[in-house]
Amino acid sequence: MMNTLNLGKITLGTMRFVDKNLSIKETVKLIEESFNLGINTHHSSFEYNSYSLYANALNKSSCKPHIKHIVKLSSPHFGESKFSAEKLEKLIDNELKHLKVDCIDVLQWLVRSEPINDIDRLSVLLHQKETIEASLSNLKEKGKIKHVFAFPYSVNFAHEVIKLKSVDGIISYLNKSETDYSHFANSVPFIAIRPFFAGKLFNDASNTSESIISDCLDYVYKHKSVKTSIISINTIQQLNQYKNYLKKS
């Protein structure tokens, strides 16, 4: 399975494009210049306020046919108590429509509760296991998704959700300060989020941004099962800080 994944070392995180006041033209340029550096994978979600901007820019980008997609979706969502195969497929169909793609490379699947707690979420896994397995397998068989990585919210949930045959890996936080999922990053296919601890690891004034980037990403990739790391890159200037790292990768 993982031989067909082939994600780039860096995945372009699209969450903050609107927060950074990017225009469509600027977003198109960022997507295309990122692709020219080897960043061929994007992470997006309709929950982000940047989603419309991102989707519009993506569909104006010359590299669009070559982009792979990690898409964040939940079932059950906040305020829901049960997994719904019908709702999840509808969400995926909406993604295929808005991104104008035939297939999602990685579904980042979340099991939510309100508030987030393991008792309710583990109950969903226990009591709806067969329904969940059938739904995820069906989506793969239909060619709507290729892989499923679960965002677990907790280590306990990660241990249980990875037992599902239709779940291919874990997607979660991994950096020098957040190490709870290191075991999974060394043992199952893993997608890393927040490699710079939400920017806090850039506070070391004794090092340049490029050296911090290299140091933090080297730490992430010491974990043998990491497939890609999702990074918010919002300007060409910021993108250029990753050039040297990508060249040596």
N, C-alpha and C positions, 0 to 999 in steps of 0.2 A: 504493500500500500504506500509506504513512504517513498518508494522509488518514483512514484508518479506525482508526488507533491511538488518538489523542486521550487520552493519559495526562495526569494532572495534573502540575503542575510539581514537586510533592513526592510521593514514594511512601513510604508508611508501612512502615518496616522492622520486622519482628516478631521478630527473632532473640533479643532480650534480655528478653522479657516475664517469663520464669521467673527469670532472674538478678536481676531487680528486684522479685521476690516479688509480682507482681500477682495478684490474685484474678480469677476469671471476671467478676465484677461490675465490677471496675475496668477490665478489658480491654474489656468491652462498652462502657463509658462512653467509654474512650479512642477506640475505633473510631468510635463515633457522633459524638463531638465533633470528631474529626478530619474526618469526612465533612462535618459542618456548616461547616467552614472551607474545604471544597473539596478535601480529600485523598480522592480516590476510587479510588486504586490501592494495592494491598498487595503486598509482597514476602515470600514464605515458602518454607520447605523442610522436608521431613520429617526432614532431618538435624539441624535445630535442636531443642534440648530444649524450646523454647517451642511446638512445632508443635501438640501436642494441646490446650494451653490456647488457642492462637490459633484453631484450627478450631472448638472448642466455643463460644468467645466470638463468633466470626464468625456462626455459625449461630443465635445468640440476638440478633443485632443487627438493628434495624429497617431499616438501610441495606444489608443484605446483597445484595439483587437489583441494586444499582447499583454494586457494587464490581468493579473490574477487577483481574486477578491476574497478577503476574510470579512464576513458580515455577521454582525452581532444581533441576535434575536433571542427572545425568551418565550418559554411556555412551560409552566404557567407564568403569567406576569404578576406584578404587584396587585394584590387584591383578589387574585384567582386562587382556587384551592386544588385545581386539577389540571393535568397536562391535556392539551387538546390537539390531536393530530390535524384536525380540520383547520384550526386557527393558525398552527405553525405553517402548514402548507400555503395558506392564504398569505401569510407574511412573506414567505419565500417567493411566491408568485409576484407579489408587489415589488420585491427587490429585483427580480429578473426583468420586470417591466421598466422600472425607473433607471436601473443601471444599463438596460438594453444589452443584456448578456443571456446566453443560453443556460449557463450553469454557474453556481457559486462554488468556488474551490474549497473554501473552509467555512462551514457554519460554526460560529461561536455561539454555542447553545447555553442558555442560562435557565436554571430552575429558581424562580423567585418566590418569595412569600412576603407578607407585610405584617410585622417587620421581618427582615431576613433572619431566619433561625433554622437550625439543622433539624429540629423535631418535625416541623411541617414539611420541609424539603425532602428529608430522607423518607418520610411517609409516602410522598409522591413516587419516589423511586421504588419503594417496596411494593406498594399496592398497584402501581401502573406499569410495572416493568415490561410486561408483554406488549402492552399498547405502545409504549415508548419505543421498544425494539422494532416493532412492526412499522411504526411511522417513519423512523429514521432510515430503516432498510428500504422502505418503499420510496422515499425521496431520492435515495441513491440509485435505485433501480430505474426510476423515471428519468434519471440524468439531471435532476434539478440541483443536487449538491454532490460533491465528490467525497468530502471528509467532514467529520464532526469532532470538534474539540470543545470540551466542556469548561466553562468558567465556574469554578466550584464554590467560591465565597469562603470555604473553610477546608482545612486539610482532611477532616473527617469525611466530608462530602466527596472530596477528590478520591479518597480510597474506595468509596462505594461506586461512584459514577463510572470510574474507569473499568469496572467489572462488566459493564454493558458491552455486548459484542459490537454494537453499532457505534460506540464511542471510540474514536481513533486516538485521542490524545487529550492533554490538559492545556489550557491557556490561562496564565495567571501572572502575578507579579514576581519578578526576579531581579534583584540587584544586591549590592553589598550590604544594604541595611534590611532588606526584606528577603529572608532566606527560607521561609517556611516551606516553600515548594521545591527546594533544591533536590530532594529525593526524587520527585517526579521528573525533574529536568534531567536527571541522570538515568532514568529507568523506563520512561514512556515518551512517545513523541510529545514535544512541548513547544508552545509558542510563548515567548516572554513579553510581558507588558511592563512598562515603567522602569527601564534599565537605569535611569538616572534618579530614581526615587522622587519623581515629580519635580525634577530640577534641583532638588536639595543638594545633590552630589556635585553640582557646579559651583557651590559656594566656597570651594578651595581656591583662595586667591593666589596660592603659590604655584598653580599649574595653569596652563593655557586650556582653552576650551577643547582644542584638538587632542591634547594629551589626556584630558579627562574622558572624552568620548572613547578614545582607544582603550584606556584603562578599564572603563566600565563595561564596554562591550566585550573586551577580552575576558573579563570575569564571567559574563553571561555565557559566552561560548566555551568556557572551560567545562560546562555541563554538556555531556556528550549527546544528549537527546534533543537539544534546542534546535528548532528548524528555522526560526526567524525571530526578530525582535521588533515590536511595534514602537515606532518613535514619531512623536508629533514634530513635523518640520513645516514651518509656516512662511518662510522667506527664502529667497535665493541665497542671501548672505548666510543664513543658518545652514542651508543645504551644502554650501561650499565648505563648511567645517567638517563635513563627512567625506570629502573627496579622497583624502589620503588614506583614511581607513578602508574605504571601498576599493581603492587601488591595490592595497596589500592583501585584501581578503581573497 
